[in-house]
Protein backbone atom coordinates (compact mmCIF):
# COMPACT_ATOMS: atom_id res chain seq x y z
CA UNK A 1 0.00 0.00 0.00
CA UNK A 2 1.32 3.42 -0.98
CA UNK A 3 0.08 6.97 -0.27
CA UNK A 4 1.06 9.73 -2.69
CA UNK A 5 -0.10 12.86 -4.48
CA UNK A 6 -2.70 12.40 -7.21
CA UNK A 7 -1.92 13.05 -10.87
CA UNK A 8 -4.25 14.02 -13.74
CA UNK A 9 -4.47 10.43 -14.96
CA UNK A 10 -6.10 9.45 -11.61
CA UNK A 11 -9.08 11.79 -12.07
CA UNK A 12 -11.59 9.24 -13.39
CA UNK A 13 -10.79 6.72 -10.64
CA UNK A 14 -11.08 9.42 -7.98
CA UNK A 15 -14.55 10.47 -9.18
CA UNK A 16 -15.66 6.83 -9.30
CA UNK A 17 -14.54 6.21 -5.69
CA UNK A 18 -16.30 9.37 -4.45
CA UNK A 19 -19.53 8.28 -6.17
CA UNK A 20 -19.46 4.76 -4.70
CA UNK A 21 -18.72 5.97 -1.16
CA UNK A 22 -21.41 8.68 -1.37
CA UNK A 23 -24.08 6.15 -2.44
CA UNK A 24 -23.13 3.91 0.51
CA UNK A 25 -23.42 6.85 2.95
CA UNK A 26 -26.82 7.82 1.58
CA UNK A 27 -28.03 4.21 1.95
CA UNK A 28 -27.01 4.43 5.64
CA UNK A 29 -28.94 7.71 6.07
CA UNK A 30 -25.83 9.90 6.33
CA UNK A 31 -26.32 13.11 4.37
CA UNK A 32 -22.68 14.20 4.29
CA UNK A 33 -22.07 14.37 0.50
CA UNK A 34 -24.25 14.89 -2.55
CA UNK A 35 -24.46 12.49 -5.46
CA UNK A 36 -23.16 12.49 -8.20
CA UNK A 37 -19.65 14.02 -8.18
CA UNK A 38 -18.73 16.10 -11.24
CA UNK A 39 -15.35 15.59 -12.86
CA UNK A 40 -14.76 19.31 -13.47
CA UNK A 41 -15.32 20.16 -9.80
CA UNK A 42 -12.89 17.45 -8.61
CA UNK A 43 -10.35 18.54 -11.24
CA UNK A 44 -10.24 22.07 -9.74
CA UNK A 45 -8.92 20.64 -6.47
CA UNK A 46 -6.55 18.07 -7.94
CA UNK A 47 -3.53 19.90 -6.48
CA UNK A 48 -4.82 19.05 -2.97
CA UNK A 49 -5.67 15.42 -3.75
CA UNK A 50 -3.93 12.33 -2.34
CA UNK A 51 -4.51 8.72 -3.35
CA UNK A 52 -3.94 5.37 -1.64
CA UNK A 53 -2.74 2.72 -4.10
CA UNK A 54 -2.70 -1.04 -3.77
CA UNK A 55 -1.24 -3.05 -6.62
CA UNK A 56 -1.52 0.02 -8.91
CA UNK A 57 -5.24 0.42 -8.14
CA UNK A 58 -6.60 3.39 -6.17
CA UNK A 59 -8.55 2.12 -3.15
CA UNK A 60 -8.97 5.40 -1.19
CA UNK A 61 -8.64 9.14 -1.60
CA UNK A 62 -8.38 12.23 0.62
CA UNK A 63 -7.55 15.92 0.23
CA UNK A 64 -5.55 18.50 2.24
CA UNK A 65 -5.80 22.21 1.49
CA UNK A 66 -5.16 25.49 3.37
CA UNK A 67 -7.96 25.95 5.91
CA UNK A 68 -8.91 29.47 4.88
CA UNK A 69 -12.22 30.99 5.94
CA UNK A 70 -14.38 28.69 8.06
CA UNK A 71 -17.15 28.79 10.65
CA UNK A 72 -15.28 27.33 13.63
CA UNK A 73 -12.16 29.60 13.83
CA UNK A 74 -12.06 33.38 13.83
CA UNK A 75 -9.00 33.47 11.62
CA UNK A 76 -6.88 30.65 10.14
CA UNK A 77 -3.10 30.90 10.22
CA UNK A 78 -0.51 29.98 7.60
CA UNK A 79 0.05 26.59 9.25
CA UNK A 80 -3.65 25.68 9.48
CA UNK A 81 -4.85 23.07 6.91
CA UNK A 82 -8.08 21.20 6.25
CA UNK A 83 -8.27 17.40 5.78
CA UNK A 84 -11.42 16.52 3.85
CA UNK A 85 -13.11 14.10 1.46
CA UNK A 86 -11.69 10.92 2.98
CA UNK A 87 -13.25 8.17 0.87
CA UNK A 88 -12.40 4.46 1.03
CA UNK A 89 -13.79 1.95 -1.46
CA UNK A 90 -16.58 -0.03 0.30
CA UNK A 91 -14.83 -3.39 -0.16
CA UNK A 92 -11.71 -2.04 1.64
CA UNK A 93 -13.51 -0.43 4.55
CA UNK A 94 -12.74 -2.03 7.91
CA UNK A 95 -9.27 -3.09 6.72
CA UNK A 96 -7.18 -0.43 8.51
CA UNK A 97 -7.02 1.90 5.48
CA UNK A 98 -8.48 4.83 7.48
CA UNK A 99 -5.94 4.26 10.25
CA UNK A 100 -3.10 4.33 7.70
CA UNK A 101 -4.39 7.61 6.21
CA UNK A 102 -4.61 9.32 9.61
CA UNK A 103 -1.19 8.02 10.62
CA UNK A 104 0.20 9.53 7.40
CA UNK A 105 -1.50 12.85 8.21
CA UNK A 106 -0.10 12.92 11.79
CA UNK A 107 3.43 12.35 10.48
CA UNK A 108 2.89 15.11 7.91
CA UNK A 109 1.85 17.47 10.72
CA UNK A 110 5.03 16.89 12.71
CA UNK A 111 7.31 16.87 9.65
CA UNK A 112 6.03 20.12 8.11
CA UNK A 113 4.77 21.71 11.37
CA UNK A 114 1.15 21.87 10.20
CA UNK A 115 -2.09 22.05 12.17
CA UNK A 116 -4.70 19.78 10.56
CA UNK A 117 -8.47 20.20 10.99
CA UNK A 118 -11.15 17.81 9.76
CA UNK A 119 -14.89 17.35 10.26
CA UNK A 120 -17.66 14.85 9.83
CA UNK A 121 -21.46 14.70 10.08
CA UNK A 122 -22.31 15.18 13.78
CA UNK A 123 -24.75 12.29 13.61
CA UNK A 124 -22.11 9.81 12.51
CA UNK A 125 -21.20 8.48 15.98
CA UNK A 126 -19.11 5.66 14.57
CA UNK A 127 -16.85 8.05 12.64
CA UNK A 128 -16.57 10.48 15.55
CA UNK A 129 -15.37 7.67 17.84
CA UNK A 130 -12.92 6.58 15.16
CA UNK A 131 -11.29 10.02 14.89
CA UNK A 132 -10.96 10.29 18.68
CA UNK A 133 -9.49 6.79 18.87
CA UNK A 134 -6.90 7.82 16.26
CA UNK A 135 -5.73 10.72 18.45
CA UNK A 136 -7.59 13.73 17.02
CA UNK A 137 -8.96 16.25 19.51
CA UNK A 138 -12.72 16.94 19.31
CA UNK A 139 -13.08 20.72 19.09
CA UNK A 140 -16.91 20.74 19.12
CA UNK A 141 -20.09 20.84 17.03
CA UNK A 142 -20.83 23.59 14.50
CA UNK A 143 -23.72 24.35 12.12
CA UNK A 144 -23.46 23.97 8.35
CA UNK A 145 -26.20 24.93 5.91
CA UNK A 146 -28.22 21.71 6.10
CA UNK A 147 -26.75 19.81 9.07
CA UNK A 148 -24.35 19.95 12.02
CA UNK A 149 -20.72 18.92 11.84
CA UNK A 150 -18.20 17.84 14.47
CA UNK A 151 -14.74 19.40 14.05
CA UNK A 152 -11.49 17.64 15.03
CA UNK A 153 -7.89 18.85 15.01
CA UNK A 154 -4.30 17.63 15.29
CA UNK A 155 -1.73 20.34 16.03
CA UNK A 156 1.88 19.77 15.01
CA UNK A 157 3.02 19.78 18.66
CA UNK A 158 0.35 17.24 19.65
CA UNK A 159 0.62 13.52 20.18
CA UNK A 160 -2.18 10.99 19.74
CA UNK A 161 -1.97 10.00 23.42
CA UNK A 162 -2.20 13.62 24.58
CA UNK A 163 -5.32 14.25 22.47
CA UNK A 164 -7.01 11.06 23.69
CA UNK A 165 -6.49 12.25 27.27
CA UNK A 166 -7.87 15.69 26.36
CA UNK A 167 -10.98 14.10 24.88
CA UNK A 168 -11.54 12.08 28.06
CA UNK A 169 -11.04 15.03 30.43
CA UNK A 170 -13.24 17.25 28.28
CA UNK A 171 -16.04 14.71 28.47
CA UNK A 172 -15.64 14.47 32.24
CA UNK A 173 -15.13 18.17 32.87
CA UNK A 174 -17.99 18.38 35.39
CA UNK A 175 -16.62 15.48 37.47
CA UNK A 176 -13.11 16.97 37.44
CA UNK A 177 -14.47 20.37 38.51
CA UNK A 178 -16.19 18.74 41.50
CA UNK A 179 -12.96 16.91 42.45
CA UNK A 180 -10.93 20.14 42.23
CA UNK A 181 -13.39 22.01 44.44
CA UNK A 182 -13.33 19.19 46.99
CA UNK A 183 -9.52 19.19 47.02
CA UNK A 184 -9.41 22.97 47.56
CA UNK A 185 -11.91 22.66 50.42
CA UNK A 186 -9.79 19.96 52.10
CA UNK A 187 -6.64 22.05 51.68
CA UNK A 188 -8.31 25.09 53.26
CA UNK A 189 -9.38 22.99 56.25
CA UNK A 190 -5.82 21.70 56.69
CA UNK A 191 -4.42 25.22 56.41
CA UNK A 192 -6.77 26.49 59.08
CA UNK A 193 -5.84 23.60 61.42
CA UNK A 194 -2.08 24.00 61.11
CA UNK A 195 -1.25 27.02 58.97
CA UNK A 196 2.27 27.56 60.32
CA UNK A 197 3.40 24.00 59.56
CA UNK A 198 1.98 24.12 56.05
CA UNK A 199 3.59 27.49 55.30
CA UNK A 200 6.92 26.23 56.62
CA UNK A 201 6.68 23.11 54.46
CA UNK A 202 6.22 25.08 51.24
CA UNK A 203 8.54 27.99 52.12
CA UNK A 204 11.98 26.99 50.86
CA UNK A 205 13.28 30.55 50.39
CA UNK A 206 16.65 31.42 51.86
CA UNK A 207 16.33 32.87 55.34
CA UNK A 208 18.41 36.04 55.01
CA UNK A 209 19.70 37.73 58.13
CA UNK A 210 17.59 40.90 58.65
CA UNK A 211 19.25 43.74 56.74
CA UNK A 212 18.69 47.19 55.36
CA UNK A 213 20.49 49.13 52.60
CA UNK A 214 21.38 52.71 53.45
CA UNK A 215 23.19 54.69 50.79
CA UNK A 216 25.89 52.43 49.34
CA UNK A 217 26.11 49.97 52.22
CA UNK A 218 24.18 47.00 53.54
CA UNK A 219 23.67 46.87 57.31
CA UNK A 220 22.94 43.51 58.95
CA UNK A 221 20.99 42.88 62.15
CA UNK A 222 23.42 42.62 65.06
CA UNK A 223 22.15 39.59 66.98
CA UNK A 224 19.39 40.60 69.37
CA UNK A 225 21.05 43.84 70.35
CA UNK A 226 18.66 46.72 71.00
CA UNK A 227 18.60 49.90 73.04
CA UNK A 228 15.81 51.68 74.85
CA UNK A 229 17.34 54.99 73.93
CA UNK A 230 18.65 56.23 70.61
CA UNK A 231 22.38 57.12 70.80
CA UNK A 232 22.90 60.86 70.91
CA UNK A 233 25.24 60.75 67.90
CA UNK A 234 22.61 59.09 65.60
CA UNK A 235 20.88 61.23 62.98
CA UNK A 236 17.78 60.75 60.82
CA UNK A 237 18.61 59.67 57.25
CA UNK A 238 15.27 58.49 55.82
CA UNK A 239 12.49 55.93 56.16
CA UNK A 240 12.18 52.26 55.20
CA UNK A 241 10.53 52.28 51.77
CA UNK A 242 10.24 48.59 50.93
CA UNK A 243 10.57 45.13 52.49
CA UNK A 244 11.72 42.47 50.01
CA UNK A 245 11.32 38.67 50.09
CA UNK A 246 13.29 36.39 52.41
CA UNK A 247 15.63 35.01 49.76
CA UNK A 248 16.57 38.37 48.22
CA UNK A 249 19.46 40.64 49.07
CA UNK A 250 18.17 44.21 49.52
CA UNK A 251 19.49 46.37 46.70
CA UNK A 252 18.06 49.89 46.76
CA UNK A 253 18.58 52.46 49.46
CA UNK A 254 16.07 52.14 52.35
CA UNK A 255 15.09 48.65 51.14
CA UNK A 256 14.99 45.95 53.83
CA UNK A 257 14.77 42.17 54.12
CA UNK A 258 13.92 39.87 57.03
CA UNK A 259 11.91 42.39 59.03
CA UNK A 260 8.17 42.79 59.39
CA UNK A 261 6.38 44.59 56.55
CA UNK A 262 4.64 46.81 59.10
CA UNK A 263 8.01 48.55 59.62
CA UNK A 264 7.68 50.19 56.19
CA UNK A 265 7.70 53.94 56.81
CA UNK A 266 9.72 53.65 60.04
CA UNK A 267 12.44 56.25 60.51
CA UNK A 268 16.05 55.09 60.06
CA UNK A 269 18.87 56.62 62.10
CA UNK A 270 22.61 56.37 61.36
CA UNK A 271 25.64 56.73 63.63
CA UNK A 272 28.12 59.51 62.91
CA UNK A 273 30.82 57.02 61.84
CA UNK A 274 28.25 55.35 59.54
CA UNK A 275 28.99 51.92 61.01
CA UNK A 276 25.56 51.42 62.60
CA UNK A 277 21.91 52.16 61.83
CA UNK A 278 18.94 52.00 64.21
CA UNK A 279 15.21 51.41 63.69
CA UNK A 280 12.57 51.63 66.41
CA UNK A 281 10.64 48.40 66.93
CA UNK A 282 7.32 48.85 68.75
CA UNK A 283 7.18 45.14 69.66
CA UNK A 284 10.37 45.52 71.70
CA UNK A 285 9.82 49.17 72.60
CA UNK A 286 13.46 49.64 71.65
CA UNK A 287 15.80 50.56 68.80
CA UNK A 288 17.18 47.50 67.03
CA UNK A 289 20.76 47.71 65.78
CA UNK A 290 22.17 46.95 62.33
CA UNK A 291 25.92 46.95 61.57
CA UNK A 292 27.78 47.56 58.31
CA UNK A 293 29.25 44.86 56.05
CA UNK A 294 32.35 43.08 57.38
CA UNK A 295 31.52 43.98 60.97
CA UNK A 296 29.18 41.06 61.58
CA UNK A 297 28.52 37.49 60.40
CA UNK A 298 25.46 37.75 58.16
CA UNK A 299 25.45 33.96 57.43
CA UNK A 300 24.97 34.47 53.68
CA UNK A 301 27.41 31.63 53.05
CA UNK A 302 25.87 29.01 55.34
CA UNK A 303 22.21 30.01 54.88
CA UNK A 304 22.10 28.65 51.31
CA UNK A 305 22.74 31.81 49.26
CA UNK A 306 26.24 30.69 48.25
CA UNK A 307 24.93 27.25 47.25
CA UNK A 308 22.08 28.85 45.29
CA UNK A 309 24.56 31.02 43.35
CA UNK A 310 26.76 28.01 42.59
CA UNK A 311 23.80 26.08 41.14
CA UNK A 312 22.64 29.07 39.12
CA UNK A 313 26.01 30.18 37.75
CA UNK A 314 28.09 27.04 37.13
CA UNK A 315 27.53 23.41 36.19
CA UNK A 316 30.94 22.18 37.32
CA UNK A 317 31.67 20.68 40.73
CA UNK A 318 33.24 23.27 43.02
CA UNK A 319 35.05 22.71 46.32
CA UNK A 320 33.31 25.09 48.79
CA UNK A 321 35.42 27.97 50.07
CA UNK A 322 35.58 26.63 53.62
CA UNK A 323 36.74 23.20 52.37
CA UNK A 324 39.81 24.34 50.37
CA UNK A 325 42.81 22.42 51.80
CA UNK A 326 45.33 24.43 53.81
CA UNK A 327 48.15 22.93 51.68
CA UNK A 328 46.58 24.04 48.38
CA UNK A 329 49.47 25.27 46.23
CA UNK A 330 50.12 27.77 43.48
CA UNK A 331 50.81 24.87 41.12
CA UNK A 332 47.42 23.36 41.93
CA UNK A 333 45.73 26.74 41.35
CA UNK A 334 47.35 26.88 37.92
CA UNK A 335 46.26 23.32 37.17
CA UNK A 336 42.69 24.18 38.18
CA UNK A 337 42.84 27.21 35.85
CA UNK A 338 42.04 29.79 38.51
CA UNK A 339 42.57 33.48 38.03
CA UNK A 340 45.61 34.20 40.23
CA UNK A 341 47.11 37.26 41.89
CA UNK A 342 50.56 36.09 43.01
CA UNK A 343 52.35 38.33 45.50
CA UNK A 344 56.07 37.59 45.63
CA UNK A 345 59.10 39.68 46.53
CA UNK A 346 56.97 42.81 46.91
CA UNK A 347 55.68 42.34 43.37
CA UNK A 348 52.22 41.32 42.25
CA UNK A 349 51.80 39.18 39.14
CA UNK A 350 48.46 38.13 37.66
CA UNK A 351 47.90 34.78 35.96
CA UNK A 352 44.92 32.99 34.46
CA UNK A 353 43.98 35.75 32.06
CA UNK A 354 41.97 33.27 29.96
CA UNK A 355 39.79 32.29 32.93
CA UNK A 356 39.15 35.92 33.80
CA UNK A 357 38.21 36.82 30.23
CA UNK A 358 35.91 33.78 30.05
CA UNK A 359 34.15 35.10 33.17
CA UNK A 360 33.69 38.53 31.58
CA UNK A 361 32.37 36.94 28.38
CA UNK A 362 29.83 34.87 30.34
CA UNK A 363 28.66 38.04 32.11
CA UNK A 364 27.97 39.70 28.75
CA UNK A 365 26.54 36.75 26.83
CA UNK A 366 24.82 34.57 29.44
CA UNK A 367 23.91 37.06 32.18
CA UNK A 368 25.36 34.73 34.83
CA UNK A 369 28.93 33.73 35.60
CA UNK A 370 31.28 32.29 38.24
CA UNK A 371 35.05 32.46 38.86
CA UNK A 372 37.42 31.60 41.69
CA UNK A 373 40.34 34.00 42.21
CA UNK A 374 43.40 32.95 44.23
CA UNK A 375 45.44 35.57 46.06
CA UNK A 376 48.65 33.72 46.86
CA UNK A 377 51.50 34.80 49.11
CA UNK A 378 49.89 38.06 50.27
CA UNK A 379 51.20 38.94 53.74
CA UNK A 380 52.31 35.34 54.07
CA UNK A 381 48.76 34.03 53.72
CA UNK A 382 46.79 32.64 50.80
CA UNK A 383 43.10 33.29 50.44
CA UNK A 384 40.47 32.84 47.78
CA UNK A 385 37.59 34.83 46.33
CA UNK A 386 34.47 33.31 44.77
CA UNK A 387 32.83 35.84 42.49
CA UNK A 388 29.36 35.39 40.95
CA UNK A 389 27.37 37.47 38.48
CA UNK A 390 23.66 36.82 38.88
CA UNK A 391 20.57 38.89 38.07
CA UNK A 392 22.64 42.00 37.24
CA UNK A 393 24.64 41.98 40.48
CA UNK A 394 28.08 40.76 41.54
CA UNK A 395 28.29 38.59 44.68
CA UNK A 396 31.63 38.25 46.44
CA UNK A 397 32.65 35.63 49.04
CA UNK A 398 36.05 35.52 50.73
CA UNK A 399 37.64 32.41 52.26
CA UNK A 400 38.52 32.36 55.94
CA UNK A 401 35.12 33.53 57.12
CA UNK A 402 32.76 33.72 54.11
CA UNK A 403 29.78 34.19 56.47
CA UNK A 404 31.25 37.58 57.36
CA UNK A 405 33.29 38.54 54.34
CA UNK A 406 30.71 38.61 51.57
CA UNK A 407 29.04 41.43 49.74
CA UNK A 408 26.90 42.46 46.78
CA UNK A 409 28.20 44.96 44.24
CA UNK A 410 26.38 46.67 41.40
CA UNK A 411 29.33 47.50 39.14
CA UNK A 412 32.57 46.05 37.80
CA UNK A 413 34.73 49.00 36.77
CA UNK A 414 38.10 49.21 35.02
CA UNK A 415 40.95 51.68 35.25
CA UNK A 416 44.36 51.73 33.58
CA UNK A 417 47.19 52.24 36.07
CA UNK A 418 50.70 52.99 34.71
CA UNK A 419 53.58 51.48 36.72
CA UNK A 420 56.19 52.70 34.26
CA UNK A 421 56.37 53.89 30.68
CA UNK A 422 56.07 50.34 29.35
CA UNK A 423 54.08 48.74 32.14
CA UNK A 424 50.39 49.57 32.28
CA UNK A 425 47.94 47.46 34.25
CA UNK A 426 44.18 47.31 33.91
CA UNK A 427 42.53 47.22 37.33
CA UNK A 428 39.13 45.57 37.79
CA UNK A 429 37.23 47.04 40.73
CA UNK A 430 33.92 46.02 42.25
CA UNK A 431 31.88 48.99 43.34
CA UNK A 432 28.49 49.75 44.86
CA UNK A 433 28.63 53.23 43.33
CA UNK A 434 30.00 53.90 39.88
CA UNK A 435 30.68 57.60 40.52
CA UNK A 436 34.22 58.41 41.64
CA UNK A 437 34.73 54.81 42.78
CA UNK A 438 37.93 54.24 40.80
CA UNK A 439 39.35 57.61 41.76
CA UNK A 440 38.55 57.00 45.43
CA UNK A 441 40.31 53.64 45.32
CA UNK A 442 43.44 54.99 43.66
CA UNK A 443 43.56 57.88 46.14
CA UNK A 444 43.05 55.44 49.07
CA UNK A 445 39.78 57.13 49.94
CA UNK A 446 37.51 54.13 49.44
CA UNK A 447 35.94 53.15 52.74
CA UNK A 448 35.13 49.64 53.94
CA UNK A 449 33.34 47.61 51.25
CA UNK A 450 32.46 50.50 48.94
CA UNK A 451 35.18 49.40 46.47
CA UNK A 452 37.18 46.15 46.19
CA UNK A 453 40.07 45.27 43.88
CA UNK A 454 39.15 41.94 42.33
CA UNK A 455 41.73 41.42 39.56
CA UNK A 456 44.34 43.16 37.41
CA UNK A 457 46.25 42.26 34.29
CA UNK A 458 49.12 43.74 32.36
CA UNK A 459 48.24 45.35 29.04
CA UNK A 460 49.72 43.70 25.96
CA UNK A 461 52.49 45.62 24.18
CA UNK A 462 50.48 45.99 20.96
CA UNK A 463 47.70 47.63 23.00
CA UNK A 464 50.13 50.29 24.19
CA UNK A 465 51.17 51.37 20.70
N, C-alpha and C positions, 0 to 999 in steps of 0.2 A: 504493500500500500504506500502511495506517495502523494504528498500534498504540495501543490505548486500553483503559480499564477496561471490564469486562463489565457488562452490565445484565441484569435478570431475563428480558427477552425473548430473550436469547441462549442460555438454558439448554439448550433442546433441541438446538441446533446443537453446543454444547460437548460434550454427552454423546455425540452421534453421532460427532464427531471422535475422542474418546477411545476409543470402541469400535473404530472402523476401524483406528486406529494400534496398539491392543493386539493385534488379530487378526494384523496384519502382523508384529509382534514375535514373537508365539507361533509363527507359521509359520517364522520364522528361528531358532527355538530359544532366544529370549531371554525368560527368565521374569521380566521386570521388573514387569509389571502383571497384574492378574487381570481376566478377562472374565466377565460384562459389567459396565459401570459403571451404578450406580443413581442416578437423577435426584435423589433426596432427599439422598444423600450429597454429590453435587456442589453442590447448592443451599446446603448448610451453609457451604461455603467460597467462595461467590460473591463475597464482599467482597475476596478475595485474587486474584480471577481477572482475567487480561488476555486480550484477543483481538487477532488480526491480521486485518484486513479487506482484501479486494481486490474492488473493484466491488460493495460492500455485502454480499459473502459472506465468512463466516469461514473462513479457510484454515489457521489455526494458533491454538493456545491455550497459555498458561503461567500459573503462579501464583507469587506472592511473599507470604510470611507471616513474622511474627516467628519466629526460629529456635527459641526455647524449649528444652525438654529434649531432648537428643540423646545419641548414643553415641560421638561423636568430639570433644566439647569438655566440659571439666569444668563450665563455667558460661557460658551465653550472656549477652552484654551487651545493652543497649537498642538498640545500632546493628546488631546481628547479625540478618540475615534469611536466609530459605531460599527458593531458587528451585527449583521442582519442577513436575512434570507438564507438561514441554514436549512438545507433540504437534503434528505437522505433517501435514496431509492427505497420503496417499501420493502423489497425483499432483503435489504441489508440493514433494516432497522432492528435494534436489539442485539447488534453484533459489535458493539464497542466503537462504532464509527464516530458517534457524537463525542464520546470521551476523547478520542484521538484528535478531533478538531479543536476541542476546548484546550487540550494540553498544548497543541500547537500555538494557539492564541496566547496562552499564558507565557510561553517561552518568548513569543514575539514581543509581548509587553515588556518583559525584563530586558531583553536584548536591545530593543530600540527605545526603551523608556517611554512607553505609550500607556495611556489610560483607556481601557476598552469598556464601552457601554453596550448593552444589548437589552432586548425586551421580548416579551411574549404575551399572548392573550391571557388576561388575568384569570380567566376561568379554566385555564389549562393547568390544573393542579399537578399533574404528572410531570410536565415540563418544568414548572417552577421548582419542584423538589429536585429534579435532575440538575438544574443550574446551581442550586445551593449545595448539593452533594459534590459538585465539581469545583467548589471553592469560589463561587462568585457571590458577592455581597448583594443582598436584596435591598435596593434603595427605597422602593415603595411603589404604590399604585398611582397611575395617572390616567386622565381621560383623553381618548382619541375621539375622532369624529363619531364613529358608530359603536365603539366599545371601549372598555378599560384595558390598560396594559400594565404589566408589572416590569419595572426596570431593574436591571442588575448591572454591576460594575466590577472590574478588576483593575486596580491601580498598579502601576509598575513597581511600586515598593511593597505591594501586598504579597502574601503567600496564601495558598489554598486553605491551610490550617487556620490561619488568622481570620480569614473571612468566614469559615464555618463557625468559629467561636463567636464572632460578631453576630452572625445570624441567630445563634442560640440565645445570646444575652439580650439581643433586641426583642426576641419573642417573649423572654421572661423578664422584661424590664420592670414590670410591676412587682414581681416577687423580689427582685434584687433591691428595689427601692425600699421595700419593707424591711429587708435584712439590714440595709445600711442604716436606716433610722433606728432599728433595734440596737445595733452595735454602738451608735452614737449615744443612745440613752444609757447603755451599760457603762460606757466610758465616763460619761458625766457623773454617774453614781459613784464610780470608783474614785474619780477626782475629788468629789466632795468628801468621801470618807478619808482619804489619805493624800491630800493635794501636795504636801511637801515632798513625800516619797516619790510620787509620780514625776514631779517637776525635776527633782534631783536625778531621776533615772534618765530622763531625756536631755538634760542639760549637760552637754559634754564640752562646753566652751572653757577656754583657759581662764583660770581664776587669777586675774592680775592683782598684784598688790595695789591697794587704793593709791591713786596718783592724780596730780593735776599739772597741766602745763601753764606756766606763767612766763610770758615773753619767749625767750629762746630755750628755756630749761624745763625739764620734767622734775617735779618734786614728788617723792614717794612717802607714803604714810610711815611715820617713825614709830613702829610697834603700837603700843596702846598709850603712848605719851600724850597728855593733855594738860591744860593749865586753866585754872579758874579765871585768871586774869590775863589780859593781853599784854605782852611785854611792851614797855614804854617806848622802845626803839622801833616798833613795828608800824608801818604806814599802810593806808588803804591803797590798793593798786587796781581794783576792779571787782567784778562779780562773776561767779560761775555761770557760764552761758549754756553749757551742754554737758550731759552725762552720757558717755558712750558705752557700748556693750562690754561684757566681762572679758572677752578675748581680744580686745582691741587696744592698742597703745594710743593714749590721747595724743593728738597731733597739734591742734590749733590752740592758740592762747586762750586761757580760761575754759578749757575743755577738760573734763574729769572722767575717771573710770573707777569703778569699785566702790563708789559711795552712793548713798540713796538719792534717787531722782528729786526728792523734795528739797534737796540742798541747792537746786538750780536757783540762781538769784541771790545766793548768800554772798556776803562781802568777803573778799580775800585780802589778807594783810601780809606784808613781806618785811623780813628783818632788814636792817640797814646794810648788812654785809651780803644780802641776797642769798644766804644759805638756807633759810627757812621760810615757810609760809604757814599761815594759821587761818583756820576757818571755824566759826562758832557752830557747835553741834548742840541743838536744843535737847536731844535725848540725854546727853551727858552734862548739859549745863556747863560746858567748858569749851575751850578752844583746842581743836585737835591739831597736831603738828605734822608737817610734811617737810622732808629734807631733800636737798638737791642731789642730782646724780653723783655717784661715786662716794657719797657719804653714808650710804645705807644699803644693806642687801635688799634688793627688790624681788629676788627669787625668779626673775624672768628666764633664768637658765633651767632651773629645776621644776618650774611650774608647767612646762610643756611647750612654751613659746619657741625655745631653741629647736626642739624636736619637730615642731610644726614647720619651722622655716627650712629645716633640712629636707623634710619630705616634699615641700613645695618647690624647692630650688635646685635639688640635685637628685639624681637617680643612683649615684654610686654610694657604696658603703663608706661611712666616715667614722673614724675613731673619735668619740666625743672629746671635747677639750679637756675635761677633768680626768680622762683615761690615757692621755699621751704619756708614754714612759719617760721617766726622769733621765734615762740614758739615750734618749732620741738624739741622733747626731745630724750634723750638717750634711754628711754624705747621704743619710737616709732621707732628709728633706729634699735633696736634689733628685734622688731616685723617685720620690713620690711626686715630683714636679710641682713643688710648692713655689709660691712667690717668696723670695728670701731677701731680707735686709741683714747683711752680715757685717757686724761691727768688729773690726780687728785693727789693732795698732793705731787707734784714734782715727781710723778711716772707716767710712761706711760704703759698702758695695752692694748693689742690688743685683739679684739673679732671678731667673724664672720669668723673664719678660714675656715669653709666649703665654704662660698661664695667666698673667695679668691682663694681657691684651684679649685673651679668650673670655675673661670675665667681663671686660668692657663691651665686647661684641655681644655677649649674651644679654647684657643690660639693654642694649639698643634694639636687638632683634627679637628677643624672647620676652622681655619685660620681667624676667626673674633670673637670678644668677647667684652663684656661691663660689667663694675662694678662701683658702687658708693661707695666711701669711706668717712666715716664721721670722722672728727677730732674734738672731743668734749672736751671742757674745756680748750683748749690751750690758754694761756694768756687771760683767761676770755672770749674767743670768740669761737663760733663754726663755722666751715666752712666745705665745702664738695668738694670732687674731683670726677669728672666723667672721667673715664679712658676707652678708646676704643683701641682695636687692630684691624687694618684694612689695608689690602694690605701691610703686613710686616712692619707696623709702629705703634707706640703707640701715641695716641692723648690724651692730658691732658687738662681739663678745670677746673678752680677753681671758686667756688662761690664768690659772692661779686662783682667782675667785670670780668666775663668770656670773655668779648670782649678784655680785656687786658691780663688777666692771662690765657693764653693757649699756648700750645707748642706741637711740634712733636718730638718724640724721636725714635731712631733706636734700642735701646737695653734695655732689662730689666735684670739687673744683680743682683746677690746675694752675700752676704758676711756674714760669721758667726762672731758675735761680743760677746765675753764673758763679762758678767757683774760681775760674780763671778765664783767660781769653779763649782757650780751646775746650774748656770743660763747662758745659751747661747741663744742668739737671732739671728735669720736669718733676715738680712736686705734685702729688695727688693728696688733697686735703678733704676730709669730711667736715661738713659744716651744717649747723642748724640755721644759719643766716647767711645768705650769699652776698650781703653787702659788707664790704671792708674785711671780710673774713680772712682772705689771704694776706692782706696788708697787716692785719692784727697779728697773725701768726708770725710773719717774718719780723715784725717789730717786737715780738715777745709780749704782746698785749692781749693775746687770747686768754680767756679765763676758763678754768675748769674744763668742762666738756664741750664748750662752744665750738672748738675746732680741734681736729685730730689729724696728725700726719699718718697716712695709711700706707703710702708707697712712694718711691721715687725711682727714676731711671735716667741714665745718661743719654743725652741726645746724640744721634748718629752724626758722623762728620759731614755727610752729604746734606743733612738738614741744617747745618750751620752755615753753609755756603750760600 
